[in-house]
Amino acid sequence: MKSTALFFYVVSAIFLLGACKYLMDMARPGVFPPKQVIKQRAITLAGGGGICLLIAFIISYIG
């Protein structure tokens, strides 16, 4: 059970770091993918990270 929770914590951290990277890319002027595409990617990664973090909390609480 602990290894599953650890896996979800690591995956959520990777997703959230990716979302932060895309948010920092949005602040730069003249990036190639349009800002709408970057914003959508950041939202998707942040949502996935939040869901994985919630699953990890639930598994940690149960276990």
PyMOL commands that set and color helices and strands:
alter all, ss='L'
color gray80, all
select helices_A, chain A and resi 2-27+35-62
alter helices_A, ss='H'
color red, helices_A
deselect
rebuild
show_as cartoon
